Amino acid sequence: MTHQRTIAISLLITCLLLWATMALAAPAATVTHLSGPLVAQTVSGTTKSLSIGSKIEAGDTVETARRTYASLKFTDGSLVTLKPNTRFKVEVYAYDKAKPKDDAGSYSLIKGGLRTITGQIGKRGNQDSYQMKTPTATIGIRGTIYVAEYVSPEKTAEGNPMPPMLALADTAVISDAAPFMVADAGGGPPASDERNPGLYVQVLDGLIHVSNGGGSQNFAAGQFGYTPSFRQPPIILPSNPGMQFTPPPSFGSSVGGGGQGAGPSGGGADCQVR
């Protein structure tokens, strides 16, 4: 009887450990829209090809090809849409509806651009639990829709070579490519970005707080901003510096827009200044 009890307890502990492991490995986001090749590099260093329905985990670095837009839906309700030639990392992610104080969302825009409609992280519990890091500044939010684009010093897509898997896939014909080829100079490779290197931001709704070693600046809906390096403070620009965000129509209005004159999508936002 004692031996049977020991086996039963061992099985119970094993099941609990398996359950805990599965809980810890819960995905952070799911790929919901995709218009071309998309890959992710895991924490272990392996590279995996992604498709609609693929899961993104904390620690994954996601990279889009030259003509690829991709939307990632996070479990807190946030939506991140990546532009072509973008490298984006989910550094830290924790969200549990029952534990708002444990929220954590730390992301890195390594190169390229994105548009995000923020979710619950940063709007409940610790308001500083959301961070979007870039090479020149860190972005904090208060319930926001914003666009961020980092122009690297190379200024061209060729300045940062793609992973081999992505480069191979990028030559394939993709069914959803046509709608946004017009925005990419008639369907060819995107033209070189002639803007000065640095971080560019546009706020469509709500408010963001951009900070670095040189200072900080709040940006409200309708404003554009720029900072060239981590040592120079962010500044407000008088007009659109050339930011464009034109995902395929199939992505829907919730992820589109982002060019000059684009309005907010969705309801109101909590605009407390940090």
N, C-alpha and C positions, 0 to 999 in steps of 0.2 A: 504493500500500500504506500509505504514511504517512497519507494522507487518510482511508482506511478505519479505520486504527487510532485516529485522532483522533476520528472519529465514534463508534467503539465505546466509547472512554473517556468521551466526553461522555454517551452514553446510560447508561453504568454510573453515572456521578456523579449524573445526573438521577434514576435509580432509587433510589440510596442516599438522596438528599435527600428524595424522596417517602416512602420507608420511614421515615426519621427523623421527618418531619412527622407521619405517621400514628401513630407511636409516641408522640410528644409529645402528640398530640391524643386519646390513648386515654381513654375515659370513666372517671370516678371511680366512678359508681354507675348502677344500673338501677332503674326503678320496677317493683316486683314486686306491690304490692297498691294498689288505688285505689278509693275509694268516692264520688268526685265530681270536680268541676273542679279542675285543678291546672295552674299555669303556672310558668315559669321565666324570669327575666331574665338574659340572657347578659352577658358582659363588655363587649360592644360596645353594649349598651343595648337590643337587640331583645328582644321578649317572645314566647315560644313556648308553645303549649299542649302539655301532656304527657298521655300515656296509659300503660297497662301496657306495659312493654318499652322505653319512652323512656329515653334516656341522659342522665345528669347529668354535667357536666364541671366541673373546677375553675374557680371564678369565678362559677358560676351561683348565683342567688338564687331559691329555690323558695318558692312561696306557695300555701297551701291555702285553699279557700273556706270559707264558714260551716259547712258540714256535711261537709266532706271530711277523711277520714283517708287518709294515704298512707305507704307503706313504701318505703324506698330501701335496696337491697342494694349495699354497697360492695365493691370488688374484694379488700379485705383480709379479707372475711368479716363485717364489722360490718353491723348492721341499725339503721336509724334510722326510727322511725315518728312521723310528724308529726300533731299534733292539728288540729282545725279552727281557722281564723283564725291560722295560724302562718306566720311568715316566717323562713326558714332559709337560710344562705349557706355554700357550700363555698369557703372562702377559699383554702386551699392543700391540695393532695392529691398525694402521691407514694407509690406502693407497688410494689415489685418483689421478688418472692420471693427472688431471688438477692442483693439488696442491702439487708439490714435496716438498715444504718447510714444509708441515705438516706431512711428512712421519714419522712413528714410528713403530719399530719392536723390542719388548723386549720379550725374551723367557727365559725359565729356563729348563736346563737339571738337573732334581732332582736326578735321578739315571739311570743307563743303558747307552745306546749309540745311536748315530744317525749319519747319513750322510746327509749333506745338499748341495744343489746347490742353491746359493743365487740368489735372484731376484733383483727388482729395488730398494727396500729399502736399503739404504747404498751406492748406486751407483749414485744417483742423489740427488739434494737438500742437506740436511744435511748429510754429510758422516758419522757422528757419530750416526745416527738414528737407527742403527742396534746393538743389544747387545744379546749375548747368555750367560746367567749367569749359573754358576755351583757352587757347594759348595766350590770350591777352587780357582776359577778365573773367569774372564769375558772375552769373546772372541768378538773381533771386526773384521770386514772384509773390503775387498776392491774388491769385485767381485770374488767370491771364490767357490771352491768345497773342502769341508773338512769333516773329520770324528772326532767326539768327543766321548770319553767314560769316564764315571765317575765310578770308582770302590769304592764302599762304604766300610767303615771300617769293616762291617760284612763279606765282601768278598763272601757271598753266597746269592743266590736268596731267601732262606728261612729267611734271616735276616730281610727282609721287607715284611710282609704278604700282599697278594693281597686283593683288595676289595672283599667282598663276591660274588658279581655278576660275577667278573672276574674269581675268583677261581672256581665257578661252571661251567662257560662256558669253562674254560681251560681243563676240563675233556672230552669235546665233541670231536667227530671225525670230522676233517675238511679236505675238499677235496684237498686243496692246500698245505698240510703239508709235503707230501713226498719229494718234491725237496730239502728242506733244512734240513731234518732230518739227512742227512749224516753229515752235519756240526755240528749237535748237538749230537755227540757221538752215531750215529746209531739210532736216533729217540727218545731216552730217554730224560729225563730232562737234561738241560745243566750242564756240570761239573762246580764245584766251580772254581771261578777265583782266581788263585794263585798269581796274580800280587799284588804289594804293593798298598794300597789304594791311591786314588788321581785321578787327571784329566790327561788323555792321549789324544793327538791330532795328526792327520795326515793330511797334506795338499796335495791334489791331483792337484789342479790348483789355481793360484792366490796367495794370501797372507792373513794370519790372524795375529791379534795382541792380545796376551794373557797377561792380567794384573791382579795383585792382590795387597794385602798389602805389599808383599815383593819385588815387582818390575814388570818389563814387558819384553816381548820378542816377536820379529817378527819371524814368521815361514813361509818359502816359499815352493813352490811346491817340493815334494819329501822328505820333512823333517818331523820328528817325534818330539813330545815334551811331557813334563811331569811336573806336579807340585803336590806335596803331600798335601799341605795345603795352606790356604789363606795367611799365613805369610811367605811362602817360595817362592822365585821367580821361574818362569817357566824356564826350561832348555831344550836345544836341545839334543835329544838322537841320538846315532850313528847309530841305526838300529831299525827295527820294534820291539817294546816291547811285541808283542803278540796280536796286534789288528787284529781282523777278522771281516769281514762284508760280509755275504753271503746270501742275500735275495733270494727267489725263482726265478727261471729263468723267470717265468711269469711276474715278475716285469719289465723286460726289461733292456737293457744295461744302460739306463739313470740313474737308481737307484742302479745298482749292483756295484761290485768291492769294493775296500776299503782295501783289504789285501795288503801284501807286493808286490810291483811290479805293482800294479794297476795304470793305467794311467788316465788322465783326460777325462771326458766326456763333449763334447760340445766345444764351441769356446774359443777364448782368453778371458782374464780377465784384468780388470783394477787393476794393482798391485802397487798402490801408498802406500808408507809407512806412517803409522800414527805416 
